[in-house]
């Protein structure tokens, strides 16, 4: 029988008690049946992805920036995510600058457009359309799966 070192197992692999105490509530929250039910029905939204998309619009991933610049960009992205486009006017006021009328109007228009798009996305017609698209995509997948011998699956190649 191989020894434990050759299997990659180290005997004394225990977490310190204080770290364990902090991890247990996280695991309990993530394994909550209510959360798991929501996830199984695809009813979750990844807020980090939305925040990251705002950040990458400010600085694309392909552009190198220093740490200080990235921190500033992240602060602007958080402000935009939390307050919408009107954050620019608030930042100007915080810096004791008077924001231009064009800046205020443009920000208001962007925020109204975003709110209208969000309201439209939660309406019944949009929900029905998403369900139809999901059903047709599942139907297409099943058709392709039946006609082809090999279908993509994780770890199959």
C-alpha positions, 0 to 999 in steps of 0.5 A: 500500500502506498504511503500517505505522502505519495497520495498527496495527503498530509496528516496534519491538514486542519484549519485553525479554529478561528478560520473554521468559525468564519467559514462555517456560517458561509457554508451554511448560508450557501447550502441553504435550501432556499438559495439552492432552489433559486439557483436550480431555477436560474433565478440568480443574478451575478452582481459581480459580473455587472460591476466588472462589465462597468469596470472593463468599459472604463479600462479594457482588460487589454490595457495595462494600468497601474494599481492607483489608476485601477483603484480609481477606476474601481471606485468610479465603477462602484459609484456608477453601479450604485448610483447610475450615471448621475454619480458624475454630478455628485462627484463634481459637487463633492470636489466643489465644482459646478457640473455642466448642464449637459453632464446633468442632462446626459446622465439623467437620460442614461439613467431613464433609459436604463430604468425603462430597459429594466422595467421592460425586462421584468414585464410579462412579454419579456418573460414569455419571450425568454421562456420561448427562447429557452424552450426552443434552444432546449428543443434544438439541443435535443434534436442535435443530440439525437442526430449526432453520435457525439455531443459535447460534454464536460470532460469528454475530450 
